[in-house]
């Protein structure tokens, strides 16, 4: 009777989460196969690793898919048309800041940090899902601004591309702040300040905007 092979001695779901944290912390190129094998399940053999995941790149794709389906959802409110445009944008910024400062996982945003995760052009395909996610968030910010202009909330002369770049740059910058140990309270205060740029373009200068929770 043929042998069925050695059974896995680790929880695959937990292994994906462990690998995700390692990639999130170090990036794709800086994370070695030996580090992954040592981290997953307290250490697995090379044959077990390849049997479970196929390759480092395949494992990275599984990890990024999990990140995008969970942690990265903090900015999906940008597409929620039930929210006022300003509220949707402020909520996305605050939710992202909270997620990036949470305990239990690396600081910062894997999507934001992904631009430095595999810097060589030949590895661009590896981080393509993260690149697409950044583009979607950028488009979501722009959509909020365009909706606000259409609704008469922002002045008709507002440049959606320029203003969305301001907020997108701020959002990407939160990852560096989180990695540098800047606390959530300071980030939330800065979000209140940057939303003042929105208010400078508002048609309702007298409107008091409550903090978004």
Steps between C-alpha positions, in 0.01 A plus 500: 500500500645835401574744778282811509787721604573671828195685638528870564589583857389863485182699464502637144271790582720605792805457277358746245446754778855451631645542151279804440643673807853426384439634148316799646791583727787441257360508148526232235859535389644528852317192628704188440373148450696390807323764711163382376578136573625589847193712576221279370375260763815541701704369208422266211720316253557614144297208354208582733519866403490429127225240543286750690566823309683423176742790515585819686319703233188285521497537877540877467200512269292309756613740771422811298158359409426452869622851584287658229193308614544602865726783614480695174121524520535808724489726194205336326270762654632735231258324264201516735267752338270483802765708677558868428825537302684683778385246756611209282847646451554591865374156607744325264793701637405437863432131452831458321689682775341282767578180311862602443553567871325187630683245708528142384647564157779711342456876494413684184304392195620211286337660194675831561832336578465263205645757261836433671439127553636385164676804350666332202297523174511124443311448828224750418263214420546361851355809665250580224197433727629762745561745216141448382375552855683835527349601167152404620538706817629794298200469270269480801635825642459668162145362472410657836630836383322481165176401673534795736551737206196355322291531816610860550686422822833608348557798275467435128855621436651233727761284323408137587836358392706747702284476811484119489880490473524704821288251694656195335850624588390556858352150522815336359709703744319352799691175447833672555367679807372173646835331439674791670284458808273802458193431712138480399404815690746708297379340177136570578584862580682528167199355318286778645756748368522352151121493469524877536637498144168353388317772692701769320329386179159459658201706392380489861772680692274544801433130539647344812624153423486257795785251535434172321510185711 
